[in-house]
Amino acid sequence: MGRGPSIEARKNAVDAQRGKIFTKIIREISVAARAGGGDPGGNPRLRSAIDKGLSVNMTKDVIERAIKKATGELEGVEYEEIRYEGYAPGGVAVIVDCLTDNRVRTVADVRHAFGKFGGNMGTEGSVAFMFKKLGILSYAPGSDENAITEAAIEAGAEDVVVYDDGALDVITAPEDFTAVKEAMLAAGLEAGFAEVTYRADNDVAVAGEEAEKVQKLLAWLNDMDDVQAVYSNAELPEQ
């Protein structure tokens, strides 16, 4: 019988992953607070970042310290927002949104990732036009379709998408996301997952070795500390 990793090794791996998530959220809080002020009541982007932090059990002290560093009350690091675009194998379009304190390091790391898995970086705007920014609130199969649809329309959502397995997505304009999310919550309809994201107008199907390379590239990029989000139009085979 084979042996798996020790309890300590598994715990260390979980702690490392949690640390990466915290790093990304703290950077997002910092940039949001610097751009729009430290009051989440008047800064929807900051409020969204704080909600993300709280959802992964980040303490309020950690969140407040990140805000104070960003607004100059404490000494902190300044992060720059950068977007990189490119293609993965099979003509899959990829957007990589980063927050970094070292642009030279980050562009080198992103370029290395594309090259390592058979892709290539493109110029600014080369793939972004294929994607639309929108808010998504996702509900699991078995959720009350009628109640969600009625509440979403009342809240000002743009669309409700019902999937074959019964799952639902409520689609909003980016600027309406917070208001719709709060209205759904007030109606007792908390989404299992909610975020402002980018979705491609059309997906590109990949399979076999190409699909493996695309999956590895996306995973590699997502694992980088400087990377906040990765978007692609890949239609990958079901696992």
DRENPA-3360 file (N, C-alpha, C; in nm, 2 decimals, always signed):
BEGIN
1 = MGRGPSIE = +0.09/-0.12/+0.00/+0.00/+0.00/+0.00/+0.09/+0.13/+0.00 ~ +0.06/+0.22/-0.09/+0.14/+0.34/-0.10/+0.11/+0.43/+0.02 ~ +0.20/+0.52/+0.05/+0.19/+0.61/+0.16/+0.17/+0.75/+0.11 ~ +0.08/+0.82/+0.17/+0.06/+0.96/+0.13/+0.15/+1.05/+0.22 ~ +0.14/+1.19/+0.19/+0.22/+1.28/+0.27/+0.17/+1.28/+0.42 ~ +0.27/+1.31/+0.51/+0.24/+1.31/+0.65/+0.13/+1.42/+0.68 ~ +0.07/+1.42/+0.80/-0.02/+1.52/+0.84/+0.05/+1.66/+0.84 ~ +0.17/+1.66/+0.89/+0.25/+1.78/+0.89/+0.27/+1.84/+0.75;
9 = ARKNAVDA = +0.30/+1.75/+0.66/+0.33/+1.80/+0.52/+0.20/+1.85/+0.46 ~ +0.09/+1.78/+0.49/-0.04/+1.83/+0.43/-0.07/+1.97/+0.49 ~ -0.05/+1.98/+0.62/-0.08/+2.11/+0.69/+0.00/+2.22/+0.64 ~ +0.13/+2.19/+0.61/+0.22/+2.29/+0.56/+0.17/+2.34/+0.42 ~ +0.13/+2.24/+0.34/+0.08/+2.27/+0.20/-0.05/+2.36/+0.21 ~ -0.14/+2.33/+0.30/-0.26/+2.41/+0.32/-0.23/+2.55/+0.37 ~ -0.13/+2.56/+0.46/-0.09/+2.69/+0.52/-0.03/+2.77/+0.41 ~ +0.05/+2.71/+0.32/+0.12/+2.78/+0.21/+0.01/+2.84/+0.11;
17 = QRGKIFTK = -0.09/+2.75/+0.08/-0.19/+2.80/-0.01/-0.27/+2.91/+0.05 ~ -0.30/+2.90/+0.18/-0.38/+3.00/+0.25/-0.30/+3.13/+0.25 ~ -0.16/+3.12/+0.27/-0.08/+3.24/+0.27/-0.08/+3.31/+0.13 ~ -0.09/+3.23/+0.02/-0.09/+3.29/-0.11/-0.22/+3.37/-0.13 ~ -0.33/+3.31/-0.08/-0.46/+3.37/-0.09/-0.46/+3.50/-0.01 ~ -0.41/+3.50/+0.11/-0.40/+3.62/+0.19/-0.32/+3.73/+0.12 ~ -0.21/+3.69/+0.06/-0.12/+3.78/+0.00/-0.20/+3.86/-0.11 ~ -0.27/+3.78/-0.19/-0.34/+3.84/-0.30/-0.45/+3.94/-0.25;
25 = IIREISVA = -0.52/+3.89/-0.15/-0.63/+3.98/-0.10/-0.58/+4.10/-0.03 ~ -0.47/+4.09/+0.04/-0.41/+4.21/+0.11/-0.37/+4.31/+0.00 ~ -0.31/+4.26/-0.11/-0.27/+4.35/-0.22/-0.39/+4.42/-0.28 ~ -0.50/+4.35/-0.29/-0.62/+4.41/-0.35/-0.68/+4.51/-0.26 ~ -0.68/+4.48/-0.13/-0.73/+4.58/-0.03/-0.64/+4.71/-0.03 ~ -0.51/+4.69/-0.04/-0.42/+4.80/-0.04/-0.44/+4.89/-0.16 ~ -0.45/+4.83/-0.28/-0.47/+4.91/-0.40/-0.61/+4.98/-0.40 ~ -0.71/+4.91/-0.36/-0.85/+4.97/-0.35/-0.85/+5.08/-0.25;
33 = ARAGGGDP = -0.79/+5.07/-0.14/-0.79/+5.18/-0.04/-0.71/+5.30/-0.09 ~ -0.60/+5.27/-0.15/-0.52/+5.38/-0.20/-0.59/+5.46/-0.31 ~ -0.67/+5.39/-0.40/-0.73/+5.45/-0.51/-0.86/+5.52/-0.47 ~ -0.94/+5.46/-0.37/-1.07/+5.52/-0.34/-1.09/+5.55/-0.20 ~ -0.98/+5.55/-0.12/-1.00/+5.58/+0.03/-1.03/+5.46/+0.11 ~ -1.00/+5.48/+0.24/-1.01/+5.37/+0.34/-1.15/+5.34/+0.39 ~ -1.25/+5.41/+0.35/-1.39/+5.39/+0.40/-1.46/+5.30/+0.30 ~ -1.49/+5.17/+0.34/-1.55/+5.08/+0.25/-1.69/+5.12/+0.22;
41 = GGNPRLRS = -1.76/+5.20/+0.30/-1.89/+5.25/+0.27/-1.90/+5.33/+0.15 ~ -1.79/+5.40/+0.11/-1.79/+5.49/-0.01/-1.69/+5.43/-0.11 ~ -1.65/+5.31/-0.10/-1.55/+5.25/-0.19/-1.59/+5.11/-0.21 ~ -1.67/+5.08/-0.32/-1.72/+4.95/-0.35/-1.61/+4.85/-0.37 ~ -1.50/+4.89/-0.44/-1.39/+4.80/-0.46/-1.33/+4.75/-0.33 ~ -1.31/+4.84/-0.24/-1.25/+4.81/-0.11/-1.35/+4.72/-0.03 ~ -1.47/+4.75/-0.04/-1.57/+4.67/+0.03/-1.57/+4.52/-0.02 ~ -1.56/+4.51/-0.15/-1.56/+4.37/-0.21/-1.43/+4.30/-0.17;
49 = AIDKGLSV = -1.32/+4.37/-0.16/-1.19/+4.31/-0.12/-1.20/+4.26/+0.03 ~ -1.26/+4.35/+0.11/-1.28/+4.31/+0.25/-1.36/+4.19/+0.27 ~ -1.47/+4.18/+0.19/-1.56/+4.07/+0.19/-1.49/+3.94/+0.16 ~ -1.40/+3.95/+0.06/-1.32/+3.83/+0.02/-1.23/+3.79/+0.13 ~ -1.17/+3.89/+0.20/-1.08/+3.86/+0.31/-1.16/+3.79/+0.43 ~ -1.27/+3.84/+0.46/-1.35/+3.79/+0.57/-1.40/+3.65/+0.53 ~ -1.43/+3.62/+0.40/-1.48/+3.49/+0.36/-1.37/+3.38/+0.38 ~ -1.24/+3.42/+0.38/-1.14/+3.32/+0.41/-1.08/+3.33/+0.55;
57 = NMTKDVIE = -1.16/+3.39/+0.64/-1.12/+3.40/+0.78/-1.00/+3.49/+0.81 ~ -0.98/+3.59/+0.72/-0.88/+3.69/+0.75/-0.93/+3.78/+0.86 ~ -0.85/+3.81/+0.96/-0.89/+3.89/+1.08/-0.91/+4.03/+1.04 ~ -0.99/+4.10/+1.12/-1.02/+4.24/+1.10/-0.89/+4.32/+1.12 ~ -0.80/+4.28/+1.21/-0.68/+4.35/+1.24/-0.59/+4.35/+1.12 ~ -0.58/+4.24/+1.05/-0.50/+4.23/+0.93/-0.56/+4.32/+0.82 ~ -0.69/+4.32/+0.81/-0.75/+4.40/+0.71/-0.73/+4.55/+0.74 ~ -0.75/+4.59/+0.86/-0.73/+4.73/+0.90/-0.59/+4.78/+0.88;
65 = RAIKKATG = -0.49/+4.69/+0.91/-0.35/+4.72/+0.89/-0.32/+4.75/+0.75 ~ -0.37/+4.66/+0.66/-0.35/+4.68/+0.51/-0.41/+4.81/+0.47 ~ -0.53/+4.85/+0.52/-0.59/+4.98/+0.48/-0.51/+5.10/+0.53 ~ -0.46/+5.09/+0.65/-0.38/+5.20/+0.71/-0.24/+5.21/+0.63 ~ -0.19/+5.10/+0.59/-0.06/+5.11/+0.51/-0.09/+5.18/+0.38 ~ -0.20/+5.15/+0.32/-0.24/+5.20/+0.19/-0.27/+5.35/+0.20 ~ -0.33/+5.39/+0.31/-0.37/+5.53/+0.32/-0.27/+5.62/+0.39 ~ -0.15/+5.56/+0.42/-0.04/+5.64/+0.47/-0.03/+5.65/+0.62;
73 = ELEGVEYE = -0.12/+5.58/+0.69/-0.12/+5.59/+0.84/-0.01/+5.50/+0.89 ~ +0.03/+5.39/+0.81/+0.14/+5.31/+0.85/+0.23/+5.30/+0.72 ~ +0.36/+5.27/+0.75/+0.45/+5.26/+0.63/+0.42/+5.13/+0.56 ~ +0.41/+5.13/+0.43/+0.38/+5.01/+0.35/+0.44/+5.01/+0.21 ~ +0.41/+4.91/+0.14/+0.46/+4.89/+0.00/+0.36/+4.94/-0.10 ~ +0.40/+5.01/-0.20/+0.31/+5.05/-0.31/+0.30/+4.95/-0.42 ~ +0.18/+4.91/-0.46/+0.16/+4.82/-0.56/+0.11/+4.88/-0.69 ~ +0.15/+4.83/-0.80/+0.11/+4.89/-0.93/+0.02/+4.78/-1.00;
81 = EIRYEGYA = -0.09/+4.83/-1.06/-0.18/+4.74/-1.13/-0.13/+4.73/-1.28 ~ -0.11/+4.61/-1.32/-0.06/+4.58/-1.46/-0.14/+4.47/-1.52 ~ -0.18/+4.48/-1.65/-0.25/+4.37/-1.72/-0.16/+4.32/-1.83 ~ -0.15/+4.19/-1.84/-0.08/+4.13/-1.95/-0.17/+4.04/-2.03 ~ -0.15/+4.03/-2.16/-0.24/+3.95/-2.24/-0.16/+3.86/-2.33 ~ -0.22/+3.75/-2.37/-0.14/+3.66/-2.45/-0.23/+3.54/-2.50 ~ -0.16/+3.44/-2.56/-0.23/+3.32/-2.61/-0.17/+3.20/-2.55 ~ -0.25/+3.11/-2.51/-0.21/+2.97/-2.47/-0.22/+2.88/-2.59;
89 = PGGVAVIV = -0.17/+2.76/-2.58/-0.18/+2.67/-2.69/-0.33/+2.65/-2.74 ~ -0.35/+2.63/-2.87/-0.48/+2.61/-2.93/-0.55/+2.74/-2.96 ~ -0.48/+2.85/-2.95/-0.54/+2.98/-2.97/-0.62/+3.04/-2.86 ~ -0.60/+2.98/-2.74/-0.68/+3.03/-2.62/-0.63/+3.16/-2.58 ~ -0.72/+3.26/-2.56/-0.69/+3.39/-2.52/-0.68/+3.40/-2.36 ~ -0.58/+3.47/-2.31/-0.56/+3.47/-2.17/-0.53/+3.62/-2.13 ~ -0.60/+3.66/-2.02/-0.57/+3.79/-1.96/-0.51/+3.76/-1.82 ~ -0.41/+3.83/-1.78/-0.34/+3.81/-1.65/-0.34/+3.95/-1.58;
97 = DCLTDNRV = -0.42/+3.97/-1.47/-0.42/+4.09/-1.40/-0.32/+4.08/-1.28 ~ -0.23/+4.17/-1.26/-0.13/+4.17/-1.16/-0.13/+4.29/-1.07 ~ -0.08/+4.27/-0.95/-0.05/+4.38/-0.86/+0.09/+4.36/-0.81 ~ +0.18/+4.45/-0.84/+0.32/+4.42/-0.82/+0.40/+4.54/-0.77 ~ +0.50/+4.52/-0.69/+0.59/+4.63/-0.65/+0.72/+4.62/-0.73 ~ +0.72/+4.54/-0.84/+0.84/+4.52/-0.92/+0.80/+4.48/-1.06 ~ +0.77/+4.58/-1.15/+0.72/+4.55/-1.28/+0.82/+4.46/-1.36 ~ +0.95/+4.48/-1.35/+1.05/+4.41/-1.43/+1.04/+4.26/-1.39;
105 = RTVADVRH = +1.03/+4.23/-1.26/+1.02/+4.09/-1.21/+0.89/+4.02/-1.26 ~ +0.78/+4.10/-1.26/+0.65/+4.04/-1.29/+0.64/+4.01/-1.44 ~ +0.68/+4.10/-1.52/+0.67/+4.07/-1.67/+0.76/+3.96/-1.71 ~ +0.88/+3.95/-1.64/+0.97/+3.83/-1.67/+0.90/+3.70/-1.63 ~ +0.84/+3.70/-1.52/+0.78/+3.58/-1.46/+0.66/+3.54/-1.55 ~ +0.58/+3.63/-1.59/+0.46/+3.60/-1.68/+0.50/+3.55/-1.81 ~ +0.60/+3.62/-1.87/+0.65/+3.58/-2.00/+0.71/+3.44/-2.00 ~ +0.78/+3.41/-1.89/+0.84/+3.27/-1.87/+0.73/+3.17/-1.86;
113 = AFGKFGGN = +0.62/+3.20/-1.79/+0.51/+3.11/-1.78/+0.45/+3.08/-1.92 ~ +0.42/+3.18/-2.00/+0.36/+3.16/-2.13/+0.46/+3.07/-2.21 ~ +0.59/+3.10/-2.21/+0.68/+3.03/-2.29/+0.70/+2.88/-2.25 ~ +0.69/+2.86/-2.12/+0.71/+2.73/-2.06/+0.61/+2.63/-2.11 ~ +0.48/+2.68/-2.13/+0.37/+2.59/-2.16/+0.32/+2.61/-2.31 ~ +0.41/+2.66/-2.39/+0.38/+2.67/-2.53/+0.29/+2.78/-2.58 ~ +0.28/+2.89/-2.50/+0.20/+3.00/-2.53/+0.29/+3.12/-2.57 ~ +0.23/+3.24/-2.59/+0.31/+3.36/-2.61/+0.24/+3.48/-2.56;
121 = MGTEGSVA = +0.31/+3.58/-2.51/+0.25/+3.70/-2.47/+0.22/+3.79/-2.59 ~ +0.11/+3.87/-2.58/+0.07/+3.96/-2.69/+0.09/+4.10/-2.64 ~ +0.05/+4.19/-2.73/+0.05/+4.33/-2.70/-0.07/+4.38/-2.62 ~ -0.07/+4.49/-2.56/-0.18/+4.54/-2.49/-0.31/+4.56/-2.58 ~ -0.42/+4.50/-2.54/-0.54/+4.50/-2.61/-0.55/+4.39/-2.71 ~ -0.45/+4.30/-2.72/-0.46/+4.20/-2.82/-0.57/+4.09/-2.80 ~ -0.61/+4.07/-2.68/-0.72/+3.98/-2.65/-0.83/+4.03/-2.56 ~ -0.80/+4.14/-2.50/-0.90/+4.20/-2.40/-1.03/+4.23/-2.47;
129 = FMFKKLGI = -1.03/+4.26/-2.60/-1.16/+4.30/-2.66/-1.25/+4.18/-2.67 ~ -1.20/+4.06/-2.65/-1.28/+3.93/-2.66/-1.36/+3.91/-2.53 ~ -1.33/+3.99/-2.43/-1.39/+3.97/-2.29/-1.48/+4.08/-2.25 ~ -1.58/+4.05/-2.17/-1.67/+4.15/-2.12/-1.67/+4.15/-1.96 ~ -1.66/+4.27/-1.90/-1.66/+4.27/-1.76/-1.80/+4.27/-1.71 ~ -1.82/+4.18/-1.61/-1.96/+4.17/-1.55/-1.95/+4.12/-1.41 ~ -2.07/+4.13/-1.34/-2.08/+4.07/-1.21/-2.15/+3.94/-1.21 ~ -2.11/+3.85/-1.13/-2.18/+3.71/-1.13/-2.21/+3.67/-0.99;
137 = LSYAPGSD = -2.33/+3.63/-0.97/-2.37/+3.57/-0.84/-2.41/+3.43/-0.88 ~ -2.34/+3.32/-0.83/-2.37/+3.19/-0.86/-2.45/+3.11/-0.75 ~ -2.55/+3.04/-0.80/-2.63/+2.96/-0.70/-2.62/+2.81/-0.74 ~ -2.61/+2.73/-0.64/-2.59/+2.58/-0.66/-2.72/+2.52/-0.72 ~ -2.70/+2.40/-0.78/-2.82/+2.32/-0.82/-2.92/+2.30/-0.71 ~ -3.05/+2.31/-0.73/-3.14/+2.29/-0.63/-3.19/+2.42/-0.57 ~ -3.13/+2.53/-0.61/-3.17/+2.66/-0.56/-3.31/+2.69/-0.62 ~ -3.38/+2.78/-0.55/-3.52/+2.82/-0.59/-3.51/+2.91/-0.71;
145 = ENAITEAA = -3.53/+2.85/-0.83/-3.51/+2.93/-0.96/-3.61/+3.05/-0.96 ~ -3.74/+3.03/-0.93/-3.83/+3.13/-0.94/-3.80/+3.25/-0.84 ~ -3.77/+3.21/-0.72/-3.74/+3.32/-0.62/-3.61/+3.40/-0.66 ~ -3.51/+3.33/-0.71/-3.39/+3.40/-0.75/-3.41/+3.49/-0.87 ~ -3.49/+3.43/-0.97/-3.51/+3.51/-1.09/-3.59/+3.64/-1.06 ~ -3.70/+3.62/-0.98/-3.78/+3.73/-0.94/-3.70/+3.84/-0.86 ~ -3.62/+3.79/-0.76/-3.54/+3.89/-0.68/-3.44/+3.96/-0.77 ~ -3.38/+3.88/-0.86/-3.27/+3.94/-0.94/-3.33/+4.05/-1.03;
153 = IEAGAEDV = -3.44/+4.02/-1.09/-3.50/+4.12/-1.18/-3.54/+4.25/-1.10 ~ -3.59/+4.23/-0.98/-3.63/+4.34/-0.89/-3.51/+4.42/-0.85 ~ -3.39/+4.35/-0.84/-3.27/+4.41/-0.79/-3.20/+4.49/-0.90 ~ -3.24/+4.47/-1.03/-3.17/+4.53/-1.14/-3.07/+4.45/-1.21 ~ -3.07/+4.32/-1.19/-2.97/+4.23/-1.27/-3.00/+4.24/-1.42 ~ -2.90/+4.21/-1.50/-2.91/+4.21/-1.64/-2.97/+4.08/-1.69 ~ -2.94/+3.97/-1.63/-2.98/+3.84/-1.68/-2.97/+3.73/-1.57 ~ -3.05/+3.62/-1.59/-3.03/+3.50/-1.51/-3.01/+3.38/-1.60;
161 = VVYDDGAL = -2.90/+3.31/-1.58/-2.87/+3.20/-1.67/-2.89/+3.07/-1.59 ~ -2.98/+2.98/-1.64/-3.01/+2.85/-1.58/-2.94/+2.74/-1.65 ~ -2.86/+2.66/-1.58/-2.78/+2.56/-1.65/-2.85/+2.42/-1.64 ~ -2.81/+2.33/-1.72/-2.87/+2.20/-1.73/-2.88/+2.13/-1.59 ~ -2.78/+2.15/-1.51/-2.78/+2.08/-1.38/-2.86/+2.15/-1.27 ~ -2.93/+2.26/-1.31/-3.01/+2.34/-1.22/-2.94/+2.45/-1.15 ~ -2.81/+2.47/-1.17/-2.73/+2.58/-1.12/-2.78/+2.71/-1.19 ~ -2.76/+2.82/-1.12/-2.80/+2.95/-1.18/-2.69/+3.05/-1.16;
169 = DVITAPED = -2.68/+3.14/-1.26/-2.59/+3.26/-1.25/-2.68/+3.38/-1.27 ~ -2.67/+3.48/-1.17/-2.73/+3.61/-1.19/-2.62/+3.70/-1.24 ~ -2.65/+3.76/-1.36/-2.55/+3.85/-1.42/-2.59/+3.99/-1.40 ~ -2.49/+4.08/-1.37/-2.51/+4.22/-1.35/-2.41/+4.30/-1.42 ~ -2.44/+4.43/-1.44/-2.34/+4.52/-1.49/-2.24/+4.54/-1.37 ~ -2.11/+4.57/-1.40/-2.01/+4.58/-1.29/-2.05/+4.68/-1.19 ~ -2.10/+4.79/-1.23/-2.14/+4.90/-1.14/-2.26/+4.87/-1.05 ~ -2.34/+4.77/-1.09/-2.46/+4.73/-1.02/-2.43/+4.61/-0.93;
177 = FTAVKEAM = -2.32/+4.55/-0.93/-2.29/+4.43/-0.86/-2.32/+4.43/-0.71 ~ -2.26/+4.53/-0.65/-2.28/+4.54/-0.50/-2.42/+4.56/-0.46 ~ -2.50/+4.65/-0.53/-2.64/+4.67/-0.50/-2.72/+4.54/-0.52 ~ -2.69/+4.47/-0.63/-2.77/+4.35/-0.66/-2.73/+4.24/-0.55 ~ -2.61/+4.23/-0.52/-2.56/+4.13/-0.42/-2.63/+4.16/-0.29 ~ -2.64/+4.28/-0.24/-2.70/+4.32/-0.12/-2.85/+4.30/-0.12 ~ -2.91/+4.32/-0.24/-3.06/+4.30/-0.25/-3.09/+4.15/-0.24 ~ -3.01/+4.07/-0.30/-3.03/+3.93/-0.30/-3.01/+3.87/-0.16;
185 = LAAGLEAG = -2.91/+3.93/-0.09/-2.88/+3.89/+0.05/-3.00/+3.93/+0.14 ~ -3.05/+4.05/+0.12/-3.17/+4.09/+0.20/-3.29/+4.01/+0.17 ~ -3.30/+3.95/+0.05/-3.41/+3.86/+0.02/-3.39/+3.72/+0.07 ~ -3.28/+3.70/+0.14/-3.25/+3.56/+0.19/-3.19/+3.47/+0.09 ~ -3.13/+3.53/-0.02/-3.08/+3.45/-0.13/-2.93/+3.47/-0.14 ~ -2.85/+3.42/-0.05/-2.71/+3.44/-0.05/-2.64/+3.35/-0.16 ~ -2.56/+3.41/-0.24/-2.50/+3.33/-0.35/-2.38/+3.25/-0.29 ~ -2.36/+3.13/-0.35/-2.25/+3.05/-0.31/-2.12/+3.11/-0.35;
193 = FAEVTYRA = -2.12/+3.19/-0.46/-2.00/+3.25/-0.51/-2.04/+3.38/-0.58 ~ -1.97/+3.49/-0.56/-2.01/+3.62/-0.62/-1.88/+3.70/-0.64 ~ -1.87/+3.76/-0.76/-1.75/+3.84/-0.79/-1.78/+3.92/-0.92 ~ -1.70/+4.02/-0.94/-1.69/+4.10/-1.06/-1.58/+4.03/-1.14 ~ -1.60/+3.99/-1.26/-1.50/+3.91/-1.34/-1.51/+3.95/-1.48 ~ -1.43/+3.88/-1.57/-1.44/+3.89/-1.71/-1.48/+3.76/-1.77 ~ -1.57/+3.77/-1.87/-1.61/+3.65/-1.94/-1.59/+3.67/-2.09 ~ -1.54/+3.57/-2.16/-1.52/+3.58/-2.30/-1.65/+3.57/-2.38;
201 = DNDVAVAG = -1.66/+3.64/-2.49/-1.78/+3.64/-2.58/-1.80/+3.50/-2.64 ~ -1.68/+3.43/-2.67/-1.69/+3.30/-2.73/-1.57/+3.22/-2.67 ~ -1.60/+3.09/-2.64/-1.50/+3.00/-2.59/-1.43/+2.93/-2.70 ~ -1.31/+2.88/-2.67/-1.23/+2.80/-2.76/-1.21/+2.66/-2.70 ~ -1.26/+2.56/-2.77/-1.25/+2.42/-2.72/-1.10/+2.37/-2.74 ~ -1.05/+2.31/-2.64/-0.92/+2.24/-2.65/-0.93/+2.11/-2.59 ~ -0.85/+2.01/-2.64/-0.85/+1.88/-2.59/-0.71/+1.82/-2.59 ~ -0.70/+1.70/-2.53/-0.57/+1.63/-2.53/-0.45/+1.70/-2.47;
209 = EEAEKVQK = -0.34/+1.70/-2.54/-0.22/+1.76/-2.50/-0.23/+1.91/-2.49 ~ -0.30/+1.97/-2.58/-0.33/+2.12/-2.58/-0.40/+2.16/-2.45 ~ -0.50/+2.08/-2.42/-0.58/+2.11/-2.30/-0.49/+2.10/-2.17 ~ -0.41/+2.00/-2.17/-0.32/+1.98/-2.05/-0.22/+2.10/-2.04 ~ -0.17/+2.15/-2.15/-0.08/+2.26/-2.15/-0.15/+2.39/-2.10 ~ -0.28/+2.41/-2.15/-0.35/+2.52/-2.11/-0.38/+2.52/-1.96 ~ -0.42/+2.41/-1.91/-0.45/+2.39/-1.77/-0.33/+2.42/-1.68 ~ -0.21/+2.37/-1.73/-0.09/+2.39/-1.65/-0.05/+2.54/-1.65;
217 = LLAWLNDM = -0.07/+2.60/-1.77/-0.03/+2.75/-1.78/-0.12/+2.83/-1.69 ~ -0.25/+2.80/-1.69/-0.35/+2.88/-1.61/-0.32/+2.86/-1.46 ~ -0.29/+2.73/-1.42/-0.26/+2.70/-1.28/-0.13/+2.77/-1.24 ~ -0.03/+2.77/-1.32/+0.10/+2.83/-1.29/+0.08/+2.98/-1.27 ~ +0.01/+3.04/-1.36/-0.01/+3.19/-1.35/-0.09/+3.22/-1.22 ~ -0.19/+3.14/-1.19/-0.27/+3.17/-1.07/-0.19/+3.15/-0.94 ~ -0.09/+3.07/-0.95/-0.01/+3.04/-0.83/+0.09/+3.15/-0.80 ~ +0.12/+3.24/-0.90/+0.22/+3.35/-0.88/+0.17/+3.45/-0.78;
225 = DDVQAVYS = +0.25/+3.49/-0.69/+0.21/+3.59/-0.59/+0.17/+3.73/-0.65 ~ +0.23/+3.77/-0.76/+0.20/+3.90/-0.82/+0.07/+3.89/-0.90 ~ +0.02/+3.78/-0.93/-0.10/+3.76/-1.01/-0.23/+3.76/-0.93 ~ -0.32/+3.85/-0.96/-0.44/+3.86/-0.88/-0.55/+3.78/-0.95 ~ -0.56/+3.78/-1.08/-0.67/+3.70/-1.15/-0.62/+3.67/-1.29 ~ -0.67/+3.55/-1.33/-0.64/+3.50/-1.47/-0.77/+3.47/-1.53 ~ -0.79/+3.52/-1.66/-0.91/+3.50/-1.73/-0.88/+3.43/-1.86 ~ -0.96/+3.34/-1.91/-0.93/+3.28/-2.04/-1.06/+3.24/-2.11;
233 = NAELPEQ = -1.05/+3.21/-2.24/-1.17/+3.17/-2.31/-1.16/+3.02/-2.34 ~ -1.09/+2.95/-2.26/-1.07/+2.80/-2.28/-1.19/+2.72/-2.24 ~ -1.23/+2.64/-2.33/-1.34/+2.54/-2.30/-1.26/+2.40/-2.28 ~ -1.24/+2.37/-2.16/-1.16/+2.25/-2.12/-1.25/+2.13/-2.11 ~ -1.19/+2.01/-2.13/-1.27/+1.88/-2.11/-1.31/+1.87/-1.96 ~ -1.42/+1.81/-1.94/-1.46/+1.79/-1.80/-1.37/+1.68/-1.74 ~ -1.34/+1.71/-1.61/-1.25/+1.61/-1.54/-1.32/+1.49/-1.50;
% end
